[in-house]
Amino acid sequence: MSFWKNVIDELDYRGISRKEFAFTLGINKMTFQKSIERDNIPSADLALRISKALGVSLEYLLDMEEKKEDEINSVEATNFYKKYSSMIKELETLSQREVLAVTQLINTLSS
């Protein structure tokens, strides 16, 4: 996602119009709209004002948090596969009915 996509998503979520938000920031509505259309990353000062006005982190608007989360998920997935790869291979040899039975057994044990 882009910076502006995240800003627009936040504005939509909060029910704030672009015109209102531009006024809140003290910038011209057309300048704000053109920045969105061109997908230009704003100056550091404006980006920080936007994040504060929306009450979200600058990292969130820049997608930096998402990348960190994706990296963590990738490591977790790799570790999960390493830990359970032999079990996964065994499950692949079972029939659909046997897989269903194993799934029901796991659900019973976990509840």
TAWOCOR-V27242 format. One record per residue. N is the residue number from 0. RES is the residue in one letter. PSI is psi in degrees with one decimal (* if undefined). OMEGA is omega as a letter, one per 30 degrees, with the letter a starting at -180 (* if undefined). D_LAST is the distance of its C-alpha to the last C-alpha in Angstrom with 2 decimals. Layout:
n=(N,N)
res=(RES,RES)
psi=(PSI,PSI)
omega=(OMEGA,OMEGA)
d_last=(D_LAST,D_LAST)
//
This chain:
n=(0,1,2,3,4,5,6,7,8,9,10,11,12,13,14,15,16,17,18,19,20,21,22,23,24,25,26,27,28,29,30,31,32,33,34,35,36,37,38,39,40,41,42,43,44,45,46,47,48,49,50,51,52,53,54,55,56,57,58,59,60,61,62,63,64,65,66,67,68,69,70,71,72,73,74,75,76,77,78,79,80,81,82,83,84,85,86,87,88,89,90,91,92,93,94,95,96,97,98,99,100,101,102,103,104,105,106,107,108,109,110)
res=(M,S,F,W,K,N,V,I,D,E,L,D,Y,R,G,I,S,R,K,E,F,A,F,T,L,G,I,N,K,M,T,F,Q,K,S,I,E,R,D,N,I,P,S,A,D,L,A,L,R,I,S,K,A,L,G,V,S,L,E,Y,L,L,D,M,E,E,K,K,E,D,E,I,N,S,V,E,A,T,N,F,Y,K,K,Y,S,S,M,I,K,E,L,E,T,L,S,Q,R,E,V,L,A,V,T,Q,L,I,N,T,L,S,S)
psi=(152.3,165.2,-50.9,-32.0,-42.4,-39.7,-48.5,-41.3,-42.3,-42.6,-44.9,-44.3,-38.3,-6.0,32.1,130.6,158.5,-37.2,-46.7,-44.4,-40.7,-41.9,-44.0,-39.1,-15.4,30.5,159.7,137.9,-40.8,-37.9,-43.7,-47.1,-42.3,-36.7,-40.3,-48.5,-40.5,-11.5,37.4,132.9,128.5,171.2,159.4,-40.4,-47.9,-40.5,-41.3,-41.4,-40.0,-46.6,-40.4,-40.7,-32.7,-14.4,31.0,163.2,151.3,-35.0,-39.1,-47.9,-30.8,3.8,17.6,-35.1,-41.4,-40.8,-41.5,-44.1,-41.8,-40.8,-42.2,-44.4,-36.8,-43.5,-44.1,-41.7,-41.0,-45.1,-39.3,-46.0,-44.6,-41.7,-38.3,13.4,-39.6,-37.9,-39.9,-42.7,-39.8,-41.2,-33.7,-20.1,-10.6,157.2,167.4,-39.1,-41.4,-37.7,-41.6,-42.3,-42.6,-42.2,-44.0,-38.5,-44.7,-43.0,-38.5,-44.4,-32.3,-11.5,*)
omega=(l,l,a,l,l,l,a,l,l,l,l,a,a,l,a,l,l,l,l,a,l,l,l,a,a,l,l,a,a,l,l,a,a,l,l,a,a,a,l,l,a,l,a,a,a,l,l,l,l,a,l,l,l,a,l,a,l,l,l,a,l,a,a,l,a,l,l,l,l,l,l,l,l,l,l,l,l,l,l,a,l,a,a,a,a,l,l,l,l,l,a,l,a,l,l,l,l,l,l,l,l,l,l,l,l,l,l,a,a,l,*)
d_last=(37.85,41.15,42.04,43.45,40.53,38.30,40.98,41.25,37.48,37.54,40.62,39.10,35.90,38.11,40.61,43.50,46.34,47.89,51.15,49.67,47.95,51.16,53.02,50.51,51.06,54.80,55.31,56.94,54.69,56.34,55.84,52.15,51.89,53.83,51.61,48.59,50.45,51.69,48.34,50.29,48.43,50.11,51.89,49.85,51.20,50.25,46.79,46.16,47.56,45.31,42.15,43.22,44.14,40.74,38.90,37.13,37.69,40.38,37.99,35.78,38.86,40.00,36.62,36.57,33.10,31.69,33.36,31.91,28.39,29.14,30.44,27.34,25.13,27.50,27.31,23.50,23.55,26.17,24.36,21.16,23.39,25.23,22.18,20.61,23.81,24.23,20.80,21.62,24.98,23.58,21.31,24.49,26.22,23.81,24.56,22.70,21.41,20.18,18.48,16.67,15.62,14.41,12.47,10.77,10.18,8.69,6.30,5.51,5.64,3.82,0.00)
//
